Amino acid sequence: MIMENFWRDAQKLPNIITLTRLLFGAPATIILYKNGFEYAWLVFLLFAALDWLDGKIARKTNTVTSLGMRLDPLADQFLVLPVTWYLVYVSVLHATFPLILTLREIIMIFMRAVASRNIPAILSGKLKINAWYISIACVLFGGQLYFFGFIFLALAVVFSLWSFGKYCGL
């Protein structure tokens, strides 16, 4: 029964988009590594836009599924974590903020895995991922936006801690 639900849910358009994001998060980092920042921001923004699109379609078509609720945050992390740590690797970012964000995400992945119910997204969590997306896009684009990338990364950390507290019932 569980596998039947999985395959039924996996065929819904929002989940197909989410699975695509899950599969192509690492290639976005490879493009960054191989080609530098020149086109990476564009590829990154494409996948960030797909995150918005899958949620929009799921809500609009009433196809929000348990599978989507579990895979969407994972797909987010497959995109932002490798890119963020690559930016640490090339000395664009200091490791402090990425470390805080990574630890929070690891704990949330385990919380979602062991939860007996779905853990729905909350506003502060959505603000966190959007601030993180904007941060990375600004840093990758560079120029005058570089500074704003650091501001948005700090905001992502604040929203991350806020949402983690909310998820933990604090």
N, CA and C of each residue as an Amber inpcrd file, in Angstrom:
protein
   510
   0.8190000  -1.1970000   0.0000000   0.0000000   0.0000000   0.0000000
   0.8680000   1.2670000   0.0000000   1.9560000   1.2600000   0.7720000
   2.8180000   2.4370000   0.8430000   3.4580000   2.7070000  -0.5090000
   3.9530000   1.6610000  -1.1790000   4.5970000   1.8500000  -2.4790000
   3.5850000   2.3090000  -3.5290000   2.3340000   1.8150000  -3.4420000
   1.3030000   2.2700000  -4.3730000   1.0720000   3.7660000  -4.2090000
   0.9920000   4.2230000  -2.9560000   0.8120000   5.6520000  -2.7030000
   2.0130000   6.4450000  -3.2100000   3.2110000   5.9040000  -3.0140000
   4.4130000   6.5840000  -3.4740000   4.3620000   6.7980000  -4.9770000
   4.0950000   5.7130000  -5.7370000   4.0990000   5.8220000  -7.1980000
   2.9510000   6.6950000  -7.6900000   1.8000000   6.6230000  -7.0250000
   0.6790000   7.4860000  -7.4090000   1.0510000   8.9490000  -7.1900000
   1.6210000   9.2410000  -6.0260000   2.0010000  10.6170000  -5.7090000
   3.1690000  11.1050000  -6.5620000   4.1040000  10.2140000  -6.8770000
   5.2840000  10.5980000  -7.6600000   4.9140000  11.0240000  -9.0690000
   3.7370000  10.6100000  -9.5500000   3.3170000  10.9520000 -10.9050000
   2.5970000  12.2960000 -10.9890000   2.3850000  12.9360000  -9.8720000
   1.7260000  14.2380000  -9.8750000   2.7530000  15.3070000 -10.2390000
   2.3250000  16.2570000 -11.0680000   3.2340000  17.2620000 -11.6250000
   4.0790000  17.9820000 -10.5670000   3.5100000  18.4520000  -9.4570000
   4.3720000  19.1270000  -8.4730000   5.4930000  18.2250000  -7.9550000
   5.1970000  16.9450000  -7.7650000   6.2190000  16.0240000  -7.2740000
   7.2390000  15.6870000  -8.3500000   6.8280000  15.6870000  -9.6080000
   7.7800000  15.4830000 -10.7070000   8.7670000  16.6530000 -10.7150000
   8.2540000  17.8690000 -10.5410000   9.1280000  19.0440000 -10.4920000
  10.0750000  18.9470000  -9.2970000   9.5490000  18.5530000  -8.1440000
  10.3780000  18.4190000  -6.9390000  11.4530000  17.3550000  -7.1400000
  11.0870000  16.2120000  -7.7180000  12.0710000  15.1570000  -7.9800000
  13.1390000  15.6370000  -8.9600000  12.7470000  16.4530000  -9.9260000
  13.7180000  17.0340000 -10.8650000  14.6920000  17.9310000 -10.1170000
  14.1750000  18.7670000  -9.2090000  15.0500000  19.6250000  -8.4040000
  15.9890000  18.7850000  -7.5550000  15.4760000  17.6930000  -7.0290000
  16.2910000  16.8060000  -6.1950000  17.4430000  16.2120000  -7.0040000
  17.1590000  15.8210000  -8.2300000  18.1800000  15.2060000  -9.0790000
  19.2030000  16.2010000  -9.6110000  18.7920000  17.4510000  -9.8070000
  19.6800000  18.4070000 -10.4580000  20.3090000  19.4250000  -9.5060000
  20.1470000  19.2480000  -8.2130000  20.8000000  20.1450000  -7.2610000
  22.3130000  20.0470000  -7.3360000  22.8330000  18.8400000  -7.3610000
  24.2870000  18.6500000  -7.4420000  24.8550000  19.1370000  -8.7750000
  24.2000000  18.8790000  -9.9120000  24.7300000  19.4270000 -11.1570000
  24.8320000  20.9550000 -11.1610000  23.9520000  21.6270000 -10.4470000
  24.0620000  23.0900000 -10.3470000  25.3940000  23.4680000  -9.7060000
  25.8140000  22.7080000  -8.7000000  27.0970000  22.9650000  -8.0480000
  28.2510000  22.6330000  -8.9880000  28.1000000  21.5790000  -9.7740000
  29.1410000  21.2070000 -10.7290000  29.3110000  22.2950000 -11.7860000
  28.1960000  22.8570000 -12.2490000  28.2740000  23.9610000 -13.2130000
  29.0420000  25.1260000 -12.5930000  28.7590000  25.4030000 -11.3440000
  29.4650000  26.4720000 -10.6390000  30.9600000  26.1650000 -10.5700000
  31.2870000  24.9440000 -10.2240000  32.6870000  24.5380000 -10.0890000
  33.4150000  24.5980000 -11.4350000  32.7780000  24.1110000 -12.4790000
  33.4240000  24.0320000 -13.7980000  33.4710000  25.3760000 -14.5190000
  32.4170000  26.1830000 -14.3800000  32.2920000  27.4010000 -15.1770000
  32.4160000  28.6890000 -14.3700000  32.6380000  28.5690000 -13.0850000
  32.7080000  29.7820000 -12.2710000  31.3370000  30.3930000 -12.0970000
  31.3110000  31.6280000 -11.6800000  30.0580000  32.2730000 -11.3090000
  29.2840000  32.8110000 -12.5090000  29.8970000  32.8180000 -13.6920000
  29.3090000  33.5090000 -14.8370000  27.8650000  33.0820000 -15.1330000
  27.6140000  31.7870000 -15.1920000  26.2660000  31.3100000 -15.4940000
  25.6020000  30.6300000 -14.3040000  26.3340000  30.4010000 -13.2730000
  25.8070000  29.6490000 -12.1330000  24.5980000  30.3240000 -11.5060000
  24.6140000  31.6480000 -11.4190000  23.4790000  32.3490000 -10.8070000
  22.2000000  32.1090000 -11.5950000  22.3160000  32.0060000 -12.9180000
  21.1480000  31.7860000 -13.7630000  20.5730000  30.3860000 -13.5370000
  21.4520000  29.3810000 -13.5160000  21.0210000  28.0040000 -13.2580000
  20.4190000  27.9080000 -11.8580000  21.0730000  28.5630000 -10.9030000
  20.5820000  28.5330000  -9.5330000  19.1890000  29.1510000  -9.4480000
  18.9880000  30.3030000 -10.0770000  17.6750000  30.9610000 -10.0380000
  16.6000000  30.1220000 -10.7310000  16.9770000  29.3960000 -11.7780000
  16.0270000  28.5080000 -12.4410000  15.5040000  27.4650000 -11.4600000
  16.4050000  26.8300000 -10.7150000  15.9750000  25.8060000  -9.7680000
  15.2260000  26.4090000  -8.5800000  15.5860000  27.6050000  -8.1760000
  14.8440000  28.2860000  -7.1120000  13.4250000  28.6030000  -7.5910000
  13.2940000  29.0100000  -8.8480000  11.9690000  29.2920000  -9.4140000
  11.1310000  28.0130000  -9.4860000  11.7720000  26.8930000  -9.7740000
  11.0490000  25.6180000  -9.7980000  10.5190000  25.2620000  -8.4140000
  11.2200000  25.6660000  -7.3580000  10.7400000  25.4420000  -5.9910000
   9.4290000  26.1940000  -5.7890000   9.3790000  27.4200000  -6.2330000
   8.1610000  28.2180000  -6.1300000   7.0530000  27.5770000  -6.9720000
   7.4150000  27.1390000  -8.1870000   6.4370000  26.5960000  -9.1220000
   5.7970000  25.3100000  -8.6120000   6.5930000  24.3860000  -8.0710000
   5.9910000  23.1230000  -7.6180000   4.9850000  23.3520000  -6.4930000
   5.3050000  24.2500000  -5.5760000   4.3700000  24.5590000  -4.4940000
   3.1130000  25.2450000  -4.9970000   3.2890000  26.1710000  -5.9210000
   2.1520000  26.9020000  -6.4950000   1.2050000  25.9380000  -7.2030000
   1.7620000  25.0500000  -8.0110000   0.9320000  24.0790000  -8.7370000
   0.2310000  23.1350000  -7.7650000   0.9490000  22.6630000  -6.7580000
   0.3500000  21.7320000  -5.7910000  -0.8380000  22.3760000  -5.0660000
  -0.6790000  23.6210000  -4.6510000  -1.7820000  24.3000000  -3.9550000
  -2.9360000  24.6130000  -4.9050000  -2.6120000  25.0660000  -6.1080000
  -3.6360000  25.4610000  -7.0860000  -4.4590000  24.2640000  -7.5550000
  -3.8030000  23.1120000  -7.7430000  -4.4920000  21.9190000  -8.2540000
  -4.9160000  20.9690000  -7.1280000  -4.7190000  21.3980000  -5.8920000
  -5.0730000  20.5840000  -4.7230000  -4.3960000  19.2070000  -4.7850000
  -3.1050000  19.2100000  -5.1300000  -2.3380000  17.9660000  -5.2050000
  -1.1750000  17.9810000  -4.2150000  -1.3710000  18.6250000  -3.0790000
  -0.3680000  18.5920000  -2.0190000  -0.3690000  17.1700000  -1.4560000
   0.7960000  16.5320000  -1.4220000   0.8840000  15.1470000  -0.9670000
   1.9040000  15.0140000   0.1650000   1.7900000  13.9220000   0.8650000
   2.7570000  13.6080000   1.9120000   4.1510000  13.4870000   1.3090000
   4.2430000  12.8710000   0.1460000   5.5280000  12.7270000  -0.5380000
   6.1260000  14.0970000  -0.8350000   5.3280000  14.9950000  -1.3720000
   5.8070000  16.3400000  -1.6900000   6.2470000  17.1000000  -0.4540000
   5.5030000  16.9310000   0.6410000   5.8520000  17.6180000   1.8860000
   7.1760000  17.1180000   2.4510000   7.5160000  15.8890000   2.1620000
   8.7840000  15.3390000   2.6440000   9.9430000  15.6100000   1.6760000
   9.6550000  15.5730000   0.3730000  10.7270000  15.7400000  -0.6090000
  11.1030000  17.1990000  -0.8700000  10.1430000  18.1110000  -0.7770000
  10.4200000  19.5090000  -1.1120000  11.5400000  20.1050000  -0.2540000
  11.4960000  19.9560000   1.0750000  12.6030000  20.5040000   1.8700000
  13.9420000  19.8210000   1.5570000  13.8820000  18.5400000   1.2420000
  15.1030000  17.8140000   0.8880000  15.6790000  18.3360000  -0.4330000
  14.8030000  18.5750000  -1.4000000  15.2560000  19.1250000  -2.6860000
  15.8550000  20.5200000  -2.4900000  15.2520000  21.3130000  -1.6030000
  15.8190000  22.6320000  -1.2860000  17.2620000  22.4880000  -0.8200000
  17.4830000  21.5440000   0.0870000  18.8150000  21.3770000   0.6690000
  19.8100000  20.8020000  -0.3230000  19.3440000  19.9620000  -1.2460000
  20.2370000  19.4370000  -2.2800000  20.7240000  20.5440000  -3.2050000
  19.9940000  21.6480000  -3.2470000  20.4110000  22.7770000  -4.0660000
  21.2560000  23.7660000  -3.2670000  20.7720000  24.2050000  -2.1100000
  21.4520000  25.3030000  -1.4070000  22.6880000  24.8720000  -0.6270000
  22.6650000  23.7040000  -0.0200000  23.8200000  23.3120000   0.7980000
  25.0960000  23.1240000  -0.0130000  25.0780000  22.3720000  -1.1190000
  26.3350000  22.2280000  -1.8710000  26.8600000  23.5600000  -2.4150000
  25.9620000  24.4060000  -2.9000000  26.4000000  25.7020000  -3.4330000
  26.9680000  26.5590000  -2.3080000  26.3010000  26.5660000  -1.1670000
  26.7720000  27.3580000  -0.0270000  28.1570000  26.8970000   0.4080000
  28.3400000  25.5820000   0.5250000  29.6440000  25.0790000   0.9560000
  30.7140000  25.2690000  -0.1150000  30.3090000  25.2840000  -1.3850000
  31.2760000  25.6130000  -2.4280000  31.7580000  27.0510000  -2.2430000
  30.8560000  27.9560000  -1.8940000  31.2380000  29.3500000  -1.6680000
  32.1720000  29.4840000  -0.4640000  32.0360000  28.6060000   0.5090000
  32.9930000  28.5640000   1.6230000  34.3320000  28.0520000   1.1040000
  34.2770000  26.9950000   0.2970000  35.4880000  26.3730000  -0.2450000
  36.3390000  27.3670000  -1.0310000  35.6930000  28.2250000  -1.8140000
  36.4480000  29.1920000  -2.6220000  36.6600000  30.5080000  -1.8690000
  36.4430000  30.4880000  -0.5670000  36.7030000  31.6250000   0.3300000
  35.8450000  32.8540000   0.0420000  34.6490000  32.6320000  -0.4630000
  33.7100000  33.7370000  -0.6530000  32.9110000  33.9510000   0.6310000
  32.6060000  32.8640000   1.3130000  31.8680000  32.9290000   2.5790000
  32.7130000  32.3350000   3.6980000  32.5200000  32.8680000   4.8910000
  33.0830000  32.2520000   6.0940000  32.1470000  31.1170000   6.4850000
  32.6360000  30.1070000   7.1300000  31.8650000  28.8880000   7.4130000
  30.8430000  29.0240000   8.5370000  30.8440000  30.1000000   9.2950000
  29.9610000  30.2010000  10.4630000  28.4870000  30.0830000  10.0940000
  27.9960000  30.9550000   9.2150000  26.5740000  30.9120000   8.8490000
  26.2110000  29.6110000   8.1450000  27.0040000  29.1520000   7.1740000
  26.6700000  27.8650000   6.5520000  26.6350000  26.7000000   7.5560000
  27.4970000  26.7340000   8.5490000  27.5000000  25.6770000   9.5580000
  26.1960000  25.6870000  10.3610000  25.7540000  26.8690000  10.7780000
  24.4840000  26.9870000  11.5140000  23.3380000  26.4640000  10.6590000
  23.2970000  26.9020000   9.4060000  22.2190000  26.4790000   8.5060000
  22.2620000  24.9730000   8.2520000  23.4550000  24.4320000   8.0680000
  23.5930000  23.0030000   7.8010000  23.1450000  22.1710000   8.9960000
  23.5660000  22.5420000  10.1910000  23.1580000  21.7910000  11.3840000
  21.6510000  21.8090000  11.5650000  21.0470000  22.9630000  11.3460000
  19.5910000  23.0760000  11.4550000  18.9260000  22.1430000  10.4450000
  19.4240000  22.1330000   9.2210000  18.8130000  21.3080000   8.1780000
  18.9670000  19.8210000   8.4620000  20.1150000  19.4150000   8.9700000
  20.3120000  18.0050000   9.3190000  19.3310000  17.5830000  10.4110000
  19.1880000  18.4130000  11.4280000  18.2440000  18.0990000  12.5080000
  16.8160000  18.0350000  11.9710000  16.4510000  18.9830000  11.0920000
  15.0920000  18.9920000  10.5400000  14.8450000  17.7640000   9.6620000
  15.8440000  17.3230000   8.9230000  15.6870000  16.1180000   8.0920000
  15.3940000  14.9180000   8.9900000  16.1200000  14.7980000  10.1000000
  15.8610000  13.6980000  11.0290000  14.5020000  13.8410000  11.7030000
  14.1190000  15.0620000  12.0650000  12.8040000  15.2780000  12.6770000
  11.6950000  14.8550000  11.7130000  11.8330000  15.2260000  10.4410000
  10.8190000  14.8490000   9.4480000  10.8050000  13.3350000   9.2310000
  11.9800000  12.7100000   9.2650000  12.0710000  11.2680000   9.0140000
  11.3980000  10.4630000  10.1200000  11.5190000  10.8990000  11.3540000
  10.9670000  10.1210000  12.4640000   9.5870000  10.5830000  12.8970000
   9.1130000  11.6760000  12.3350000   7.7980000  12.1950000  12.7320000
   6.7060000  11.2240000  12.2990000   5.7270000  11.0670000  13.1420000
   4.6140000  10.1820000  12.8200000   3.5770000  10.9010000  11.9500000
   3.7950000  12.1790000  11.7160000   2.8890000  12.9590000  10.8700000
   3.7290000  13.8540000   9.9700000   3.0930000  14.4050000   8.9580000
   3.7880000  15.3520000   8.0950000   4.0330000  16.6460000   8.8660000
   5.1740000  17.2480000   8.6160000   5.4860000  18.5360000   9.2230000
   5.3330000  19.5860000   8.1330000   4.2400000  20.3530000   8.1860000
   4.0050000  21.3240000   7.1150000   4.9820000  22.4940000   7.1940000
   5.1800000  23.1250000   6.0460000   6.0290000  24.3180000   5.9950000
   5.3360000  25.4510000   6.7570000   6.1430000  26.2730000   7.4040000
   5.6100000  27.4420000   8.1030000   6.2540000  28.6920000   7.5050000
   5.6530000  29.8310000   7.7670000   6.1040000  31.0830000   7.1710000
   7.5860000  31.3420000   7.4090000   8.0470000  31.1660000   8.6410000
   9.4550000  31.4580000   8.9330000  10.3950000  30.5210000   8.1690000
   9.9640000  29.2910000   7.9220000  10.7600000  28.3670000   7.1230000
  10.8090000  28.7970000   5.6620000   9.6850000  29.2830000   5.1540000
   9.6560000  29.7890000   3.7730000  10.5030000  31.0450000   3.6380000
  10.4520000  31.9090000   4.6490000  11.2910000  33.1160000   4.6310000
  12.7690000  32.7240000   4.6480000  13.0890000  31.6790000   5.4140000
  14.4770000  31.2030000   5.4940000  14.9950000  30.7590000   4.1430000
  14.2370000  29.8910000   3.4680000  14.7390000  29.3650000   2.1960000
  14.7790000  30.4630000   1.1430000  13.8190000  31.3720000   1.1570000
  13.8330000  32.4570000   0.1700000  14.9830000  33.4250000   0.4150000
  15.2750000  33.7420000   1.6740000  16.4250000  34.5980000   1.9880000
  17.7120000  33.9010000   1.5660000  17.7680000  32.5910000   1.7650000
  18.9510000  31.8090000   1.3750000  19.1180000  31.8020000  -0.1430000
  18.0100000  31.6050000  -0.8700000  18.0610000  31.6610000  -2.3360000
  18.5730000  33.0240000  -2.8070000  18.0030000  34.0800000  -2.2570000
  18.4070000  35.4340000  -2.6580000  19.8730000  35.6630000  -2.3270000
  20.2910000  35.2060000  -1.1590000  21.6810000  35.3540000  -0.7450000
  22.6330000  34.7340000  -1.7560000  22.3790000  33.4850000  -2.0940000
  23.2660000  32.7850000  -3.0200000  23.2370000  33.4450000  -4.3950000
  22.0480000  33.8100000  -4.8670000  21.9530000  34.4500000  -6.1800000
  22.7400000  35.7600000  -6.2010000  22.6300000  36.5570000  -5.1420000
  23.3610000  37.8270000  -5.0700000  24.8750000  37.6030000  -5.0690000
  25.3310000  36.6380000  -4.2750000  26.7690000  36.3570000  -4.2100000
  27.2690000  35.8450000  -5.5610000  26.5070000  34.9580000  -6.1940000
  26.9200000  34.4270000  -7.4890000  26.9220000  35.5010000  -8.5690000
  25.9350000  36.3860000  -8.5200000  25.8700000  37.4500000  -9.5200000
  26.9960000  38.4470000  -9.3210000  27.3460000  38.6900000  -8.0550000
  28.4970000  39.5430000  -7.7490000  28.2170000  41.0170000  -7.9150000
  29.2680000  41.7580000  -8.1500000  29.1500000  43.2090000  -8.3100000
  28.5570000  43.8650000  -7.0780000  27.6510000  44.7910000  -7.3070000
  27.0290000  45.5160000  -6.2040000  26.1050000  44.6400000  -5.3720000
  25.6630000  43.5110000  -5.9290000  24.7590000  42.6180000  -5.1960000
  25.4910000  41.7510000  -4.1770000  26.7960000  41.6870000  -4.2870000
  27.6100000  40.8440000  -3.4130000  27.3360000  41.1380000  -1.9380000
  27.3210000  42.4290000  -1.5700000  27.0780000  42.8340000  -0.1910000
  25.7140000  42.3630000   0.2820000  24.6980000  42.4970000  -0.5910000
  23.3480000  42.0890000  -0.2070000  23.2560000  40.5830000   0.0150000
  24.1150000  39.8320000  -0.6720000  24.1590000  38.3940000  -0.4520000
  24.4800000  38.0520000   0.9900000  25.3950000  38.7980000   1.5860000
  25.7460000  38.5560000   2.9870000  24.6160000  38.9720000   3.9270000
  23.9350000  40.0670000   3.6020000  22.7950000  40.5160000   4.4140000
  21.7030000  39.4480000   4.3860000  21.3950000  38.9430000   3.1920000
  20.3480000  37.9280000   3.0780000  20.7630000  36.6050000   3.7060000
  22.0500000  36.2910000   3.7060000  22.5050000  35.0730000   4.3820000
  22.2990000  35.2060000   5.8920000  22.5940000  36.3870000   6.4280000
  22.3430000  36.6320000   7.8570000  20.8550000  36.5160000   8.1550000
  20.0140000  37.0400000   7.2700000  18.5600000  36.9060000   7.4450000
  18.1380000  35.4420000   7.3860000  18.7440000  34.6760000   6.4980000
  18.4320000  33.2470000   6.4070000  18.7520000  32.5450000   7.7220000
  19.8470000  32.9240000   8.3570000  20.2080000  32.3280000   9.6440000
  19.1720000  32.7120000  10.7120000  18.7780000  33.9710000  10.7400000
  17.7650000  34.4260000  11.7140000  16.4580000  33.6640000  11.4960000
  15.9920000  33.6020000  10.2460000  14.7540000  32.8740000   9.9510000
  14.9070000  31.3840000  10.2310000  16.1040000  30.8550000  10.0240000
  16.3730000  29.4480000  10.2880000  16.2010000  29.1280000  11.7700000
  16.7980000  29.9640000  12.6010000  16.6910000  29.7480000  14.0540000
  15.2610000  29.9720000  14.5340000  14.5940000  30.9680000  13.9830000
  13.1990000  31.2530000  14.3360000  12.3080000  30.0620000  13.9600000
  12.4450000  29.5710000  12.7250000  11.5970000  28.4610000  12.2940000
  11.9290000  27.1880000  13.0700000  13.2140000  26.9780000  13.3720000
  13.5780000  25.7920000  14.1500000  12.9220000  25.8280000  15.5190000
  12.9330000  26.9890000  16.1410000  12.2350000  27.1420000  17.4280000
  10.7600000  26.8500000  17.3080000  10.1330000  27.3280000  16.2460000
   8.6990000  27.0810000  16.0340000   8.4380000  25.5920000  15.8110000
   9.2780000  24.9430000  15.0110000   9.1030000  23.5090000  14.7570000
   9.2780000  22.7030000  16.0420000  10.1430000  23.1670000  16.9260000
  10.3930000  22.4650000  18.1890000   9.3920000  22.8530000  19.2700000
   8.4800000  23.7530000  18.9400000   7.4510000  24.1510000  19.8970000
   7.9050000  25.1780000  20.9040000   8.9680000  25.8950000  20.6060000
   9.4620000  26.9190000  21.5250000   8.7690000  28.2490000  21.3090000
